[in-house]
Structures are given as structure tokens and as C-alpha cells.
Amino acid sequence: MPGTGAAGRLEAGAAGAQRAAEATGAAGLVWLCVAVPLVSAGILLVAGRAADRWGHLLAVAASAVSLAVGTAVLVQLLGLPGGARVLDARVYHWIGAGGLSVDVGMRVDPLSVTFVMLVTFVGTLIHVYSVGYMAHDPARRRFFAYLNFFVASMLLLVLGDSYLVMFVGWEGVGLASYLLISFWNQVPANAAAGKKAFVMNRVGDVGLILAMMAMVAHFGSVDFDRVLPEASGASTAVLTAVGVLLLVGACGKSAQFPLQAWLGDAMAGPTPVSALIHAATMVTAGVYLMVRSGAIYAGTAAAQLVVAVVGAITLVFGAVVGAAKDDMKKVLAASTMSQIGYMTLAAGLGPAGAAFAIFHLVTHGFFKANMFLGAGSVMHAMDDEVDMRGFGGLRAFLPITWITFLFGYLAIIGFPLLSGYFSKDRIIEAAFTGQGVKPWVFGSLAMAVAGLTAFYMSRLYFMIFHGERRFPTAGKGARHPHEAPASMYVPQIVLAVGSAVLGLALNAVGFVGWLEPVVGRAAHGEPVLPVPVITGGTLVLVAAGVAVAWRMYAAGEVPATAPRANALVRAARRDLYQDAFNENAVMKPGIVLTGAVAALDAHVVDGAAEGVASGTAGAGRLLVRLQNGYARSYAGYMIAGVVVALIVALGTRL
């Protein structure tokens, strides 16, 4: 494990609560990062088929421009003293209602710029990859429009200087994910997957909306410059409520327990979409939200504990599911769920883990994008097949994909000196830091899942690239795997290099120190176990996971169909029955409740209103018949009235 006391606590202090100065220079133009891809998306959608020939080039250029602007802002920020690296670029005044005032502004600080660089760099590579991957799709222009919109929304999310501006980007990401996951909506399952992701994210969004309402009620604002500095003066009850509500929003967007069921189905979209969602955009938004809100969580141990527990459950959940899947994209999706669980756990450790959560988020963005694009190359070579049991021995046919995927695989399992070793292992070390039983529980789970991650990722790698070939190359159903074009494998090479060296580079330049203006200053804290023991134990478990997977899936014979298994494996193949649980615990009762409300509305509310109307109409029809214009009828009515009056009078006398 690099460094001493790397997983020590970070002082809560003013973490995330530093007020911003006015942005000038490149930072004052940071809004172009959002505007350029957003305008590009609009042009592609409005131009229609006229943009089919050049639309993909415009989309790639727009993403590259955002990367260039982001790089200029990064250079400017690096030239400032650490304490001056929090800037705001005001764009225009948006809302003025009573005491509430909201500007559209961009927050430029180490956290937001880190995300800008990740989103634009990885996003641009995914755009380039998509040029080859979507080359023969007749709707390619629309695909690139959605891709640009996705990038613009994510950049607005991380650059917004208030929770409300961030929320606009938050919802934009949700819309873009729906459009891209269900892009091939001529297949009903793909359309259903998009709707599932959209609905589950809206459930999480309710939490974020309620959190903003609580902020307005207590702080009178949703601006970072108002809410975060004043959080230290708020009551624990208020901070706990806001912190838990923010977590609900983060669970929906980052596919954390119990709102994680949509992530596996999101594989229905084109593979570059999966890479963008899982590596650089959507699922990282929840981690950003919690780290950005560090000043709120610093004042509530209860909310911190809930965040850590959710992260611990999810990292185990995702690893168990990933170990049982045969669909390579769903294995990678489960892996993302688990890795984001590591980040959520780190964020829940308070200032002790926030910087390490972002460290792992950045390295994960590279090696996960690398592996998703590698999976896309395998699909390109195998006629869109995703069942790993029908692969084997592909390294002989796809040498570039094999070697680039190798670096991503080694990085995620924490192979020494590769990116995951410098980021995930720091989270494990941080999980062992603290008082009482918590470090033993969280640390042990984090370490055990490292071994399980090594097993299921090795299983994935060996089943695809090693062992005996399990597909025909001649005759009926023959496959002729071949390497993808340069537009696809060059981005994989770049990401493979990042998977190998990025963790080492960020560790060397002091990435944790770079984040200090947002998360606070690092302070020494000793884990409950010596660091060499944690490091050694983790590596032993990783080696054991790789060895077991090698024996089962590389040296041994892989059955063409999934064999019978124990109850846990059967449950994991069905995502631990998460869909069945949601259907029986939420959907079916919801349908019954909706039916009851509809019946109440139809028979009671509408029935009462319609009854009054029918009675009035009936009385009117009766009165119409009485008004017939005949004098003898009116005389009869008068006589009847006199008789009734006499009867009443006599009755009252008796």
C-alpha cells in the first residue's frame, strides 16, 4: 500500500464549505463545457437526416471542445494557491421568489474540475469509439445527439453552483439515459429497460427534491455558498434528515441498494452507452452528490452510518451477482454496482474516505470504460453475442482487445502498481479505521469483496479469452471473429494505458491533497490492523480468487450451458430476486392501491357528483311536465295545495 497513513482521517472542519471567489479567465468560460455539446445535440436533432453524413463528426468535435475548455480551466486552477481554488462563474439570474434567489452559475473547484476532466476525456474516447461501433446504424445521427446531450447534462450536474442547478443536470442525465438505454426500442425488452431505469431514478429523485425543500425551509437557500458553510450551525436532526434524503437520490442515480435493480437492464442500450453510464457519467453522480455535501454529513453520524451501510450492502450484492452471471455485459454492470458500493462506503466514512472515494471513481472510470469498450469489440467480433459460455480462446482472434482488456481486468482486481491498487486498496484501509465494531465489519467486508471481485472478474476474462474455443468456425452457425477497426481499438489502447498508470500518477502528484479545498485536510489515523497486514491480506484473497477462477474456467472445461447450482448461485443468477421483491412488495400493492383509488373515484367521487346531476335533471324533467299550459291543471294544483294545507293545519291541532 503506497504512502503512510494514507487512509487516515480527514478533518471535517470546513470541508466542502469554503465560499467561492469570482471566476475569471478560462474559469469564467467554463459554461462552454455545457453549452457546446448541448448546442451540438440540438443541431443534430433539428437537422434531421441532413446531418447523417457529418453528425457524428460534429458530436465528436463538440465533446473535444469541452475537453479543451476543461483542460484550460484545470491549468488555471493548478496555478492558484490551494486556498484560492474555489471559484464561481455566474451566468445569469434565474429565480427570485420572496427570500429565495437562485442564479445559474458554475462552481469551479478541484472536485468539479476532476469530474469535468473525467467526463470529457473518457466521453470523447467513447464518442470516437462510437463512430466505428454505430457505423451501420441508420439512426446514428440521433444516437450521437443523445450522447452529446448526456455529456452536457452530466457536466451541468457537476458544475452547477447550487443544488437546484445541479438538479437540472441530474434530470437531464436521467432523460438521456432513458433515450439511450431504449435506443433500439423496436425490441420491447429494450423499451422496458429504459422505462425501468427512468422510473427507478424518479423514485430516487423524490429524495433529492425533499432534501432541497428542507434546505429552503431551514437555510433559506439551495446555494452551496449558503447551505454548506451554515451546515455546522444546523441541528443534528435537520442534517440527518437532509443527509438521508440526499442518499435516497444518490441510490437511484448510482444504483445503490435498494434502488439498484435498473442497472443490469441498462445493458439493453448500445455498448458505448453502457461505457458512458458506468464509467464517466450517471452512476458516478450519486458519489459526487455525497462528497459535495460533505459538510452536511460531517454534522450527522447517523446519516454517515446509513451511507456506509448502504455502500457495504451494495458492494457485496454486486459482487455476488457478478460471480453468477454468464452475460458479460451484466457481469460488468454488477461489477459497477459493487465498485460504486466501495465509493459509497468510503463517502459514508466521512472525511476519512471522501477523497479516496473520488480517487477510486477516477481510476474506475478508466478501467471500466476500457472493459466495456472491450466487451463491445467482442460483440462486434461475435455477431452481438454476449453469453460467455459461447466464447473461449478469443485471444487468438482479438489480440488487441485481449491485451487492452487485460489491463482493465488487472486494474479492477487491484494488481500491484496498477490503478485499482492505489485507489480501491485505500478505501479498504480507510474502512479499517475508526472506533468500536464498525471498522472490523466494514473493513472485513471490503477486504472479502476484493477477493470475490478477483474471482468473478477472472472468471469473465478467462471465459472470454482463454480456455478451449467453444464456438464453431465452419458450417452452420459459424463465427469468424476479427479485430475491430482503428476507431474502436485506439480508444481502448488509450484507456488501457490509463488503467495501468493513472493510479500511480495521481498518487505521485498528491491527488488527495488536490481535493483538500472540498473534502478537507488529511490527518493521520491508524487502522485497527497494521497497514502491511491489510495490504497482505487483500493480496492473498485476490490471488486466491484468481487461482480458483483459473482452475474452473481456464484450466478446466466450461460447460456450454449453466450447470445446476446451489440456492445462492441460483438466486444470484436472478439478481438475488430483486425484481421479484420489487414486483411483490411495491408493484403489485401499487396496482391494487391504484385500482382501489380508481374505483373510489369512479363510484364514490364521480358517483356522488353524477348522482346530484341526475337528480337535478330528473327534478327538472318533472317540473317541465307540470308546466303544461292548461288552466284546469293549474286549478287542480291549487285545489291539491289547499287540501294539503288543510290537512297540515288540522294535523297540528290534533
Rosetta blueprint (number, residue, H / E / L):
1 M L
2 P L
3 G L
4 T L
5 G L
6 A L
7 A L
8 G L
9 R L
10 L E
11 E L
12 A L
13 G L
14 A L
15 A L
16 G L
17 A L
18 Q L
19 R L
20 A L
21 A E
22 E E
23 A L
24 T L
25 G H
26 A H
27 A H
28 G H
29 L H
30 V L
31 W L
32 L H
33 C H
34 V H
35 A H
36 V H
37 P H
38 L H
39 V H
40 S H
41 A H
42 G H
43 I H
44 L H
45 L H
46 V H
47 A H
48 G H
49 R H
50 A H
51 A H
52 D L
53 R L
54 W L
55 G H
56 H H
57 L H
58 L H
59 A H
60 V H
61 A H
62 A H
63 S H
64 A H
65 V H
66 S H
67 L H
68 A H
69 V H
70 G H
71 T H
72 A H
73 V H
74 L H
75 V H
76 Q H
77 L H
78 L H
79 G L
80 L L
81 P L
82 G H
83 G H
84 A H
85 R L
86 V L
87 L E
88 D E
89 A E
90 R E
91 V E
92 Y E
93 H E
94 W E
95 I E
96 G E
97 A E
98 G L
99 G L
100 L E
101 S E
102 V E
103 D E
104 V E
105 G E
106 M E
107 R E
108 V E
109 D L
110 P H
111 L H
112 S H
113 V H
114 T H
115 F H
116 V H
117 M H
118 L H
119 V H
120 T H
121 F H
122 V H
123 G H
124 T H
125 L H
126 I H
127 H H
128 V H
129 Y H
130 S H
131 V H
132 G H
133 Y H
134 M L
135 A L
136 H L
137 D L
138 P L
139 A L
140 R H
141 R H
142 R H
143 F H
144 F H
145 A H
146 Y H
147 L H
148 N H
149 F H
150 F H
151 V H
152 A H
153 S H
154 M H
155 L H
156 L H
157 L H
158 V H
159 L H
160 G E
161 D L
162 S E
163 Y H
164 L H
165 V H
166 M H
167 F H
168 V H
169 G H
170 W H
171 E H
172 G H
173 V H
174 G H
175 L H
176 A H
177 S H
178 Y H
179 L H
180 L H
181 I H
182 S L
183 F L
184 W L
185 N L
186 Q L
187 V L
188 P H
189 A H
190 N H
191 A H
192 A H
193 A H
194 G H
195 K H
196 K H
197 A H
198 F H
199 V H
200 M H
201 N H
202 R H
203 V H
204 G H
205 D H
206 V H
207 G H
208 L H
209 I H
210 L H
211 A H
212 M H
213 M H
214 A H
215 M H
216 V H
217 A H
218 H H
219 F H
220 G L
221 S L
222 V L
223 D E
224 F H
225 D H
226 R H
227 V H
228 L H
229 P H
230 E H
231 A H
232 S H
233 G H
234 A L
235 S L
236 T H
237 A H
238 V H
239 L H
240 T H
241 A H
242 V H
243 G H
244 V H
245 L H
246 L H
247 L H
248 V H
249 G H
250 A H
251 C H
252 G H
253 K H
254 S L
255 A L
256 Q L
257 F L
258 P L
259 L L
260 Q L
261 A L
262 W H
263 L H
264 G H
265 D H
266 A H
267 M H
268 A H
269 G L
270 P L
271 T H
272 P H
273 V H
274 S H
275 A H
276 L H
277 I H
278 H H
279 A H
280 A H
281 T L
282 M H
283 V H
284 T H
285 A H
286 G H
287 V H
288 Y H
289 L H
290 M H
291 V H
292 R H
293 S L
294 G H
295 A H
296 I H
297 Y H
298 A L
299 G L
300 T L
301 A H
302 A H
303 A H
304 Q H
305 L H
306 V H
307 V H
308 A H
309 V H
310 V H
311 G H
312 A H
313 I H
314 T H
315 L H
316 V H
317 F H
318 G H
319 A H
320 V H
321 V H
322 G H
323 A L
324 A L
325 K L
326 D L
327 D E
328 M H
329 K H
330 K H
331 V H
332 L H
333 A H
334 A H
335 S H
336 T H
337 M H
338 S H
339 Q H
340 I H
341 G H
342 Y H
343 M H
344 T H
345 L H
346 A H
347 A H
348 G H
349 L L
350 G H
351 P H
352 A H
353 G L
354 A H
355 A H
356 F H
357 A H
358 I H
359 F H
360 H H
361 L H
362 V H
363 T H
364 H H
365 G H
366 F H
367 F H
368 K H
369 A H
370 N H
371 M H
372 F H
373 L H
374 G H
375 A H
376 G H
377 S H
378 V H
379 M H
380 H H
381 A H
382 M L
383 D L
384 D L
385 E L
386 V L
387 D E
388 M H
389 R H
390 G H
391 F L
392 G L
393 G L
394 L H
395 R H
396 A H
397 F L
398 L L
399 P H
400 I H
401 T H
402 W H
403 I H
404 T H
405 F H
406 L H
407 F H
408 G H
409 Y H
410 L H
411 A H
412 I H
413 I L
414 G L
415 F L
416 P L
417 L L
418 L L
419 S H
420 G H
421 Y H
422 F H
423 S H
424 K H
425 D H
426 R H
427 I H
428 I H
429 E H
430 A H
431 A H
432 F L
433 T L
434 G L
435 Q L
436 G L
437 V L
438 K H
439 P H
440 W H
441 V H
442 F H
443 G H
444 S H
445 L H
446 A H
447 M H
448 A H
449 V H
450 A H
451 G H
452 L H
453 T H
454 A H
455 F H
456 Y H
457 M H
458 S H
459 R H
460 L H
461 Y H
462 F H
463 M H
464 I H
465 F H
466 H L
467 G L
468 E L
469 R L
470 R L
471 F L
472 P L
473 T L
474 A L
475 G L
476 K L
477 G L
478 A L
479 R L
480 H L
481 P L
482 H L
483 E L
484 A L
485 P L
486 A H
487 S H
488 M H
489 Y H
490 V H
491 P H
492 Q H
493 I H
494 V H
495 L H
496 A H
497 V H
498 G H
499 S H
500 A H
501 V H
502 L H
503 G H
504 L H
505 A H
506 L H
507 N H
508 A H
509 V L
510 G L
511 F H
512 V H
513 G H
514 W H
515 L L
516 E H
517 P H
518 V H
519 V H
520 G L
521 R L
522 A E
523 A L
524 H L
525 G L
526 E L
527 P L
528 V L
529 L L
530 P L
531 V H
532 P H
533 V H
534 I H
535 T H
536 G H
537 G H
538 T H
539 L H
540 V H
541 L H
542 V H
543 A H
544 A H
545 G H
546 V H
547 A H
548 V H
549 A H
550 W H
551 R H
552 M H
553 Y H
554 A L
555 A L
556 G L
557 E L
558 V L
559 P L
560 A L
561 T L
562 A L
563 P L
564 R L
565 A L
566 N L
567 A H
568 L H
569 V H
570 R H
571 A H
572 A H
573 R H
574 R L
575 D H
576 L H
577 Y H
578 Q H
579 D H
580 A H
581 F H
582 N H
583 E H
584 N H
585 A H
586 V H
587 M H
588 K H
589 P H
590 G H
591 I H
592 V H
593 L H
594 T H
595 G H
596 A H
597 V H
598 A H
599 A H
600 L H
601 D H
602 A H
603 H H
604 V H
605 V H
606 D H
607 G H
608 A H
609 A H
610 E H
611 G H
612 V H
613 A H
614 S H
615 G H
616 T H
617 A H
618 G H
619 A H
620 G H
621 R H
622 L H
623 L H
624 V H
625 R H
626 L H
627 Q L
628 N L
629 G L
630 Y L
631 A H
632 R H
633 S H
634 Y H
635 A H
636 G H
637 Y H
638 M H
639 I H
640 A H
641 G H
642 V H
643 V H
644 V H
645 A H
646 L H
647 I H
648 V H
649 A H
650 L H
651 G H
652 T H
653 R H
654 L L
